[in-house]
């Protein structure tokens, strides 16, 4: 048992070594936002979205916070699965920019989709949470 604990302690410094703990907090908040989206929990999701949200989908659709939440609440947009493959955070005081790759499965107006996206997300820290201010994604082949 002690050998396993020792091995874990040796490997811990290398886990996530490319991201600082402050950057990891941005990514953790992003994952919580993704989870709220897949649960269609618009009350929780609203807390992760800025009042100034501009959300550009990979199909060109542009939404503000109200429209984004309405699309999810009504079932017009259903996120069944969201998995982040990679992400890089760049922080600027209370702002953070994330460049990443995400795989998304869901339905848009009852038409199934499954896409891999390259995305750019801009977050602003409000209180203890990173709120999404801007999202823009592009489909990858």
C-alpha positions as CSV (number, residue, x, y, z in Angstrom):
1,X,0.0,0.0,0.0
2,X,2.8,2.4,0.9
3,X,4.4,1.7,-2.5
4,X,1.3,2.9,-4.3
5,X,1.1,6.0,-2.2
6,X,4.8,6.7,-2.8
7,X,4.3,6.2,-6.6
8,X,1.3,8.5,-6.6
9,X,3.3,11.2,-4.8
10,X,6.2,10.9,-7.2
11,X,3.9,11.3,-10.2
12,X,1.7,14.1,-8.8
13,X,4.0,17.0,-9.7
14,X,3.8,15.9,-13.4
15,X,0.0,15.7,-13.6
16,X,-1.2,18.9,-15.3
17,X,2.3,20.4,-15.2
18,X,1.6,22.4,-18.3
19,X,-1.1,24.4,-16.5
20,X,-0.8,26.3,-13.2
21,X,-3.3,25.8,-10.4
22,X,-4.9,29.1,-11.3
23,X,-5.3,28.0,-14.9
24,X,-6.7,24.6,-13.7
25,X,-9.4,26.5,-11.8
26,X,-10.6,28.1,-15.2
27,X,-10.7,24.6,-16.8
28,X,-12.6,23.1,-13.8
29,X,-15.2,25.9,-14.0
30,X,-15.5,25.2,-17.7
31,X,-16.1,21.5,-17.1
32,X,-18.8,22.4,-14.6
33,X,-20.4,24.6,-17.2
34,X,-20.3,21.7,-19.7
35,X,-21.9,19.4,-17.1
36,X,-24.7,21.9,-16.5
37,X,-25.3,22.0,-20.3
38,X,-25.6,18.2,-20.6
39,X,-27.9,18.1,-17.6
40,X,-30.0,20.9,-19.1
41,X,-29.7,22.6,-15.7
42,X,-30.3,26.1,-16.9
43,X,-30.4,27.5,-13.3
44,X,-26.8,26.3,-12.7
45,X,-25.7,27.2,-16.2
46,X,-27.0,30.7,-15.8
47,X,-24.4,31.2,-13.1
48,X,-21.6,30.2,-15.4
49,X,-22.6,32.7,-18.1
50,X,-22.0,36.4,-18.2
51,X,-24.8,38.8,-18.8
52,X,-22.7,40.0,-21.7
53,X,-22.4,36.6,-23.3
54,X,-21.9,36.3,-27.0
55,X,-22.1,32.6,-28.1
56,X,-21.2,31.8,-31.7
57,X,-22.0,28.2,-32.6
58,X,-20.0,26.3,-35.2
59,X,-23.0,26.5,-37.5
60,X,-22.9,30.3,-37.4
61,X,-25.8,30.7,-35.0
62,X,-25.3,33.7,-32.7
63,X,-26.9,33.8,-29.2
64,X,-26.9,36.0,-26.2
65,X,-27.3,34.6,-22.6
66,X,-31.1,34.6,-22.7
67,X,-31.4,32.9,-26.1
68,X,-28.7,30.3,-25.2
69,X,-30.5,29.4,-22.0
70,X,-33.9,29.3,-23.8
71,X,-32.6,27.0,-26.5
72,X,-31.4,24.5,-23.9
73,X,-34.5,24.9,-21.6
74,X,-36.9,24.3,-24.5
75,X,-35.1,21.3,-25.8
76,X,-34.3,22.9,-29.2
77,X,-30.7,22.4,-28.3
78,X,-29.8,19.2,-26.4
79,X,-26.2,18.5,-25.4
80,X,-26.0,14.8,-24.7
81,X,-22.2,14.6,-24.3
82,X,-19.4,17.1,-24.1
83,X,-15.8,15.9,-23.8
84,X,-12.8,18.2,-23.8
85,X,-9.8,16.7,-25.6
86,X,-7.3,19.5,-24.9
87,X,-7.2,23.1,-23.7
88,X,-4.7,25.8,-23.1
89,X,-5.4,28.7,-20.8
90,X,-3.9,32.2,-21.0
91,X,-4.7,34.4,-18.0
92,X,-4.8,38.2,-17.9
93,X,-5.6,39.2,-14.4
94,X,-9.4,38.6,-14.1
95,X,-9.7,37.5,-17.7
96,X,-8.8,34.1,-19.2
97,X,-8.7,32.9,-22.8
98,X,-9.0,29.2,-23.5
99,X,-8.1,27.5,-26.8
100,X,-9.3,24.0,-26.9
101,X,-10.7,21.0,-28.7
102,X,-14.0,19.5,-27.6
103,X,-16.2,16.6,-28.9
104,X,-19.9,17.3,-28.7
105,X,-22.9,15.0,-29.3
106,X,-26.5,16.2,-29.2
107,X,-29.5,17.4,-31.1
108,X,-30.4,20.6,-32.7
109,X,-34.1,20.9,-33.4
110,X,-34.4,17.1,-33.0
111,X,-31.7,16.5,-35.6
112,X,-28.7,14.5,-34.1
113,X,-25.2,15.9,-34.5
114,X,-21.8,14.7,-33.4
115,X,-18.9,17.1,-34.0
116,X,-15.3,17.8,-33.0
117,X,-14.8,21.5,-32.4
118,X,-11.9,23.8,-32.1
119,X,-13.0,26.6,-29.7
120,X,-12.0,29.9,-28.3
121,X,-13.6,30.8,-25.0
122,X,-13.2,34.1,-23.0
123,X,-13.9,34.1,-19.3
124,X,-14.1,36.8,-16.7
125,X,-13.8,36.1,-13.0
126,X,-16.8,37.2,-11.1
127,X,-16.6,36.4,-7.4
128,X,-15.3,32.9,-7.0
129,X,-16.4,31.7,-10.5
130,X,-15.1,32.1,-14.1
131,X,-18.1,33.2,-16.2
132,X,-18.2,32.7,-20.0
133,X,-18.1,36.0,-21.8
134,X,-17.5,34.8,-25.4
135,X,-17.5,31.5,-27.2
136,X,-16.7,30.8,-30.8
137,X,-16.2,27.3,-32.3
138,X,-15.2,25.8,-35.6
139,X,-16.0,22.3,-36.8
140,X,-13.0,20.1,-37.4
141,X,-12.9,17.4,-40.1
